Amino acid sequence: MTSDTETTTASPPKVNPGLVLLLCSGATFMAFLDLSVVNIAFVDILADFPGTESSTLTWVVSGYAVTFAAFLTPAGRLADTLGRREVFFGSLAGFTVASVICAAAPNPEVLIAGRVVQGAFAAGMIPAALGLLIQHIPFENLIKAIGTWSAVGGFSAVVGPIVGGVLVDAFGWRSVFYVNVPVGIVLVLGTLSAMPRIHPPAGLRHPDLLGSLILVLGIGGVVAALTEGENWGWTDTRTLALLIGGVLLGLVALVRSRGHEAPAIATNLWASSRFAVVNLASLIFGVAMFAWLLTGPLLTTQVWRWSIMESAGALSIGAVVSMVASVAAGRVSDPTKHRWVIALGSLLFAGCNFLMASDLFGTEPRFWDAWVPASILGGAGLGLGVAALSAAAATALPPLQFAAGVGMNMTARQLGGALGIAGMAAILTAGGGTRAIDAFHDVYLACAAVAIVAAIVAVLLPAPATAEQ
């Protein structure tokens, strides 16, 4: 994630701070919307490629998450060395082109490849956007601007099911990618006209792109092994090669990062035990969260036979509750209380999953006495958990490392999400596929167990120490 260290000249060109905030928020909204909107489109994608295993098609979601996670940290460093506007502009343009590739994909392979590329460019937009805010927003308004920017990212999760449902119902799944094109063009043109080029200081090291590529291949190998293991066999040579190779590549990336001046993984941040534990909790929480978010649309459409719009409306309940809960969690300013908020959110989320694994969720739809209470529990748990984890990550580090800390925490959650989606695919495949209610119960039980582990890790979160601040 980009550094908070000032990289502007002594007299930076005049800009409109409000327009900068609008452009940065628009790009961030688009990047995070594409994390959630595809969940509701996933069912339509399955129907359009009937000869492809559903577990393989989960790469449409996890492929985005893998590259998004792996490239966040180096993208921040790249923004500092090449220029924040340049990286922001290039990432926006690349994201828009990748959206066209996804929308026009003639087969699953091209769609998945497009999503992988899209996730990499999305990773470039986020740290560059935060850096531009720091660069162009007056200090007295900066905290408020960053809060607004963060809220926009969270709001995308609320409107994601609604936007996705309307688009898919009216125009099909390809429209959730085509809609990025006019928005991306407007943001690209706005960036060129509203943001001047500010030359970064000389002497900064470029990011370790080789280490980042090794990290992507490592994460991808593990995710591929988990995704395809049930189809290939867990002792199949391909499964074992991907799993072992992925783990080894991940270790290589980790070791390489410890000795690199501009590493792919900011391991120096883990010197704070509080930050290290927060990242572990974020990774674990992300496993359950992403699996749950994708399982919901599959259950409502494949088992309960709801339409896309009915599913989108139902999913919006949890999204709205999540937004309200995240606002409530944001009001907890005492860092010593963050672990209890994270633990509470994790336990509420576990309760939601236990409920969804019960006989209340059978082959016949039950909206008021099953879906609504579960959505309220789940939404509240996610809102409290994610907001408190982000706040704990920020307060675990000195102010100059704030942006890097938020980025690393986001990386951990995305990595957990990629693993969670892969695990969900393996469980559904083993249990009979996307129309077997017992398979869904198994997924929800697994999510509940993982959420309880996240709660336990949260309770172990060290209190803020003066030495770490």
N, C-alpha and C positions, 0 to 999 in steps of 0.2 A: 504494500500500500504506500502511496506517496507520502513523503516526509512532510512534516509541518514546518520545516525550516524554510525561511523566506528565500525565494529564488528570483524575485523580481529585481529590476533596476531601482536606483534611488528615486527616480521620478517615473513611475509606470504610466503608460498611456491612459487617458481618460476612458472609462467604460461605464456602462449602465449596470449597476449591481443587480437591479431587479431583473433585467433581461438575462444576465448571467445565471441567476438563480433559476429562472424559468427554463433556460436551455439545459442546464445540468439536471434539473428535476425531471424534465421531459425524457432525457436519455436514460436516466435511472429508472423511471417508471417503465419504459419500454423493456429494459433489460430484465427487470424482475417480473414484469407481466409475462414474459415468455417462459419464465420458470413455472408459473401457475396456470396460464391459459391453456397450455398443451395438455394438462391433465384431463380437462373436459373434452378436448378434441381427440384424445387417445382412442376412445371407443370408435369414432368415425374412421380413424386411421386403420384400426384393426379390420374394420369391415371393408376398407378399400384395398387391403392387401391380404386376402383370405388365406393365401398359401404360406404365409410367414408365421412362425411361432410367436405367440404373444410375448414370451420371455425375450425373444430377440428384439421385438419392437419396443421394449422398454428402454432400449438404447436411445430412442427419440427423446426421452426425458433424461436418462442418466448420462448420455454423451455430452449434453449441454452442461450438466452439473460438474462432470469431471474436468473439462477444460476451464470452466468458470473458476473452479476451486484452484486449479494448479497455476493459472496465469495471473491471479490477482496480485500477488506480491511482486513478481517481476514487472508487471504492467505499471505499478506505482513507481518503481525505480526508472523504468523507461520514460515515464512522463516527466520525471525530474531531469533526466539527461537529454532528451530530445526536445522537450517543451511540452507543457501540459495541453496547450491548445492543439498542437500537432497530433498528439496521441489521441486526444478526445475526438478530433475531426476524423483521423484515420480509422479509429475504432467504430465511429458512427457509420462511416461509409462502408467499411467491411461488414458490419452487422446488417446493413440494409441490403447489400449484395447477397450475403448468406441467406437472408430472408427470402429473396427471390429464388435462390436455389432450392430451398426447402419447399416453397410453395409450388414450384414447377417440377418437383422430383417425380420421375417416372417409375421409380422402384424404391423399396425400403433402403437399399444401400446408399443411394444418393441422398435420401432424406436424412439418414443417420449422419452421413458425412457432413451435410449442410448444418445439422444441429451442433456437431462437434466444432466446426468453424465458427458458428454463431456464438457458442459459449465462450470461445477464446476472445472474440471481439467484445462481447459483453463484459468480460473481465477487464478489458482495457478502458471501457467507458467509466467504470465506477471510481477507481482511484484518480483518474484524470479529472473527473467531475468534482470530486472532493478537493483536489489540489487547486482547481480553478476558483472554487468558492473561497478557499483560504487566500488565494492570490488577489482576488478582485473585490471581495466584500469587506467593507470597513470593519475594523476590529470590534467596535461597539455593537455591531449587528451580526457578527459572525456566528455566535452560538445559536441565535435564533434562526439564522439561515440554514445552518447544519441540521437543526432540529426539523425545519420544514422539509429539507431535502430527504432526511431519513424517514419522515412520516409519509412522504410521497411513495418511497419504496415499499413501505408497509401497506399503503392504501391499494397498491397494485394487487395484493393478495385478496383484498376485499372485492374488488371489481372483476378480478380475473375470471371467476366462474360465470359471472353475468355476461361480461364481454364475450368470453369464449362460447357460451351457450347461444347467444344471439347470432354470432357470426356463423357458427357451425350449423345451426338450425336453418339459417337463411341461405348460406352460400357454400357450406361444406368445410371440411377441416383446412383446406388450403388457404382459406380466407384469413385464418389467424396469423399466417405469415405474410400474406399480401398486404394486410393492413399496416404492417411496419414500413412499407415502402414510401408512401406519401409522407408519413410522420418523419421517417429518417431523412428524406430529402429536405423537408422544412428545417429540421434541426441542423443539418449540414450547412445549408445556406445561411441560417441564422448565426452559426458559429463563425463562418468566414466573415460575415459583415459586422458582428457585434464584438468579437474578441480579437484584439491585436496580438501579433506575435511578440512574445517576450523571450529574449534569448536566455537560456539557462546558464548558470555559471559554468566556467570551464573546469575541467579536472575531475568531474564526477564519473565514477565507474559505471559502465553499462551493465544491465542486469545479466545474470547467468542464464542465458536462453537455452544452452545445452542442458544445464541442470533442470530447467523447467520442462524441457522435452522428456528427459529421463523420468521426471516425476509424473508427467502425463501418461507415459507408457507403463509405469509401475502401477498407478492407480487403475488405469484402463485394463491391465492384465488381471488384477484381482477382481475387478467388477465383471469382466468377461467370464472368468472362471465361475463366479457365483451365479451369473445369469444363465450360462449354458450348461453348468454342471449336471443338472437334472436331466437334460436332453442327451448329453454326451455320455453321462456316467461319471460319478465322482472319482473313480479310479482310472478314467480314460487318460491316455497320454496327453491329449490336448488340454484337458482340464488341469492336470497336475503341472504341466509346463507353464500354462498361463498363471496359475496361482503362485508357484514357486518363483517363476521369473518376475512376476509383478512385485512380490515381496522383496526380492533381491534388488530390483531396480529402485524401489522405494528407499531401501537402506542406502544404496549408492547415492541417491539424491540427498538424503539426510546427511551422510558423511561429507559429501561434497559441499553442502551448504555451510557446515561448521567451519570450513577453512576458506570460504570465498568472501570477498569484500562486498559483493552485491548478490547475496545468495537467493536461490529459488525459494527457500524456506527460511524465514527470519528466526533462526533458532536462538539468536541472542535474546529475544524477548522472553524466552522460557526461563531466563535467569530469575524472573519473578515467579515464585512458587504459586502465588495466587493466579497469575495469568496462565500458567501451565495447566492448573486444575480447571480453570474456566474453559480453556480450549478443549480439554478432554471431555468436560460436560457438554460442550457445544457439539462435539463430534457424535457423542452417544445420543444426545437429544435429536440431532439431525437424522440419525438412522431411523428412529421411530416416526418422526414428523413427516419426512418425505414418503415413506412407505404408506402411511395413513392417508396422506393427501391424494395419492394416486389410486389407492384401493377404493376409496369412496365412490368415484364415478363408475368404476368397474362393477361394484356391487349394485348400484342403483339401476344401471342400464342392462347389465348382463343377467342378473338374477331377478331383480324386481321389475325389469322391463319398463322402467320409466323412460320417457322421451329425454332428449338432450336438454330441452328447456326445463322440464320438471327436475332433472338432476341438477342443473345449474342453479335453479331457485333454492333447492334443498341445500346445496353446498354453500350458498351465500349466508346461511344462518350462522354456521361456524365461523366464516370469514368476518362477518360483522362483529360477532362476540369477541373474536380475537383482537380486532382493532380497538374495541372498548377496553379490553383487559390490558392491552399494551400501553394505552394511555394511563391507566391506573398504575401500572407497574412503573411507568416513567416518573411518577410523582414520588417514588421512594428514593430520596436523595441520600440516605444514610448507607454508605457502602457496606457496613457491617450487617445490614439486613438483606442484602442481595441474595445471599445463599438460601435464605428461608423463602424468598419469593420464587427463586428457581425451583426449589424443592416442592413448594406448593403447586406450582404450574406443572411440574413433572408428575406429581401424584394425581392431580385432576385429569391430566392427559391419560395416565394409566387407568384411572377409573372409567374414562370414556371407552377405552379399548376393551376393558373387561366387560363392560356393558354390551359392546358390539360383538363380543365373542360368545354372548349368551344366547339362549333360545328366543329372546326378544327379536333377534335378527335372524329370521328364518327365510324360507323361500317366498313367503307372502309379505308384501310391503306393510310396514307399520310406521306411520309418519309421526303422529302426535305423542304416542306413548313410548316410542323407541328412538326414532331418528332425531327428533327435536331435543330431548334431554341429552342424548349422546353428543349432539352437535354443540350444545351449550357447554358441556363439560370439556369437550375437545378444544373448542375455540378459546375458552377461558384459559385452559392449560397452555396452549400454544402462545397466546398473547402474553401471558405472564412470563413464561419461560424464555422466549426469544428476547423480549425487551430487557429482562433482568440479566440475561447472559451478556447482552451487548453492553449494558451499563457496567457490569462487573469487569468486563474486559477493558473498558475504557479507564476505569478507576484503578486498575491494577498496575498501570504504567505511568511514568512521568508525562506531563502535558505534551512535550515535543514528540512523544511516541504514540500519541492518541490515534492518529490516522492509521499508523502501521498496526496498532493493536486491534482496531476495528476490522481492518482488512484480514488479519490473521484469524480472528474469531469467525469472520464470514467464511473464510477458506475451510476452517474446521467443520463448520455446519454443512457446507456444500459437499465436502468429502464424505461426511456421514450420510448425507442424502443419497449420494451415488451408491454407497454400500447398502443403504436401506432399500432402495429400489431393486437392486440386484437380488437381495435376500427375499424381498416380496415376490419377485418373479420366480425364484426357485421354489418357494413354499407353495405358490399357486399351481405351478406345474406339477409338483409332487402330489398335490391334493386333488388333482383332477381337472385343473384349468379354471377359467374365469366364470364358469357357470355352476361350480360346485360350492354350496354354501359352507360345507365343512372346511374347505380350503381357505375361505375368507375368515372363518373363525380361528384357524391356525395363524393366519397373518396378524389378526388383532391380538391374539394371545402373545405372540412374539413382540409386538409393539408395546404391549402393556409391561412385559418383562424388561424390555430395554428402557422404558420410561422410568421404571422403579430403580434401575441401576443409575440412571441420570440423577434421580433424586438423592440417592446415597452419595454419589460423587459431589453433588452440590452441597450437601451437609458438611462434607470434609473440606470445603473451600476455606483456605486460610483467611483470617481477618486481614484487612489492609495494614501494612506495616510501614512505618515512617521510612524505613530503609529502602522500601520498594516504591515509594512515591516520588 
